[in-house]
């Protein structure tokens, strides 16, 4: 059974930074692509960043140059460093993982965490 556990969300002022972490357990390894989605109230869930099993990285245009995704395969953990945060980044952030044979980066994500709230406000 796969479990994804997010941490690191919170309240931050505009221009500030946060680092999210997602610890994976179960049948998840470096052969699985992992990523971060977010969903703001009244909006659709959107892909923010994802890292493939080969280390290729994709970012949404809205976060390029501000967010950095990385992974520690030894610890089965993926991180999202978020800098220069603004109110538009306020959302619930979800960690997700693909089965190894899915199309990356926009294929179906099979496993999901419960989410961690990020609120950017002064």
ChimeraX attribute file (.defattr): number of C-alpha atoms within 10 A of each C-alpha:
attribute: neighborCount
match mode: 1-to-1
recipient: residues
	/A:1	7
	/A:2	13
	/A:3	18
	/A:4	22
	/A:5	18
	/A:6	24
	/A:7	17
	/A:8	15
	/A:9	18
	/A:10	14
	/A:11	15
	/A:12	18
	/A:13	14
	/A:14	17
	/A:15	14
	/A:16	14
	/A:17	17
	/A:18	18
	/A:19	16
	/A:20	21
	/A:21	23
	/A:22	26
	/A:23	18
	/A:24	23
	/A:25	15
	/A:26	10
	/A:27	10
	/A:28	22
	/A:29	19
	/A:30	18
	/A:31	14
	/A:32	19
	/A:33	27
	/A:34	33
	/A:35	29
	/A:36	26
	/A:37	19
	/A:38	22
	/A:39	19
	/A:40	16
	/A:41	9
	/A:42	6
	/A:43	9
	/A:44	9
	/A:45	15
	/A:46	14
	/A:47	19
	/A:48	22
	/A:49	24
	/A:50	27
	/A:51	22
	/A:52	21
	/A:53	17
	/A:54	10
	/A:55	12
	/A:56	11
	/A:57	18
	/A:58	19
	/A:59	20
	/A:60	13
	/A:61	9
	/A:62	11
	/A:63	16
	/A:64	12
	/A:65	11
	/A:66	13
	/A:67	20
	/A:68	18
	/A:69	22
	/A:70	18
	/A:71	21
	/A:72	11
	/A:73	13
	/A:74	8
	/A:75	12
	/A:76	17
	/A:77	21
	/A:78	24
	/A:79	22
	/A:80	22
	/A:81	15
	/A:82	19
	/A:83	17
	/A:84	15
	/A:85	22
	/A:86	17
	/A:87	15
	/A:88	12
	/A:89	19
	/A:90	20
	/A:91	21
	/A:92	18
	/A:93	26
	/A:94	26
	/A:95	30
	/A:96	27
	/A:97	26
	/A:98	24
	/A:99	18
	/A:100	16
	/A:101	10
	/A:102	15
	/A:103	13
	/A:104	20
	/A:105	20
	/A:106	11
	/A:107	11
	/A:108	13
	/A:109	18
	/A:110	12
	/A:111	17
	/A:112	20
	/A:113	19
	/A:114	13
	/A:115	22
	/A:116	21
	/A:117	19
	/A:118	22
	/A:119	20
	/A:120	20
	/A:121	15
	/A:122	10
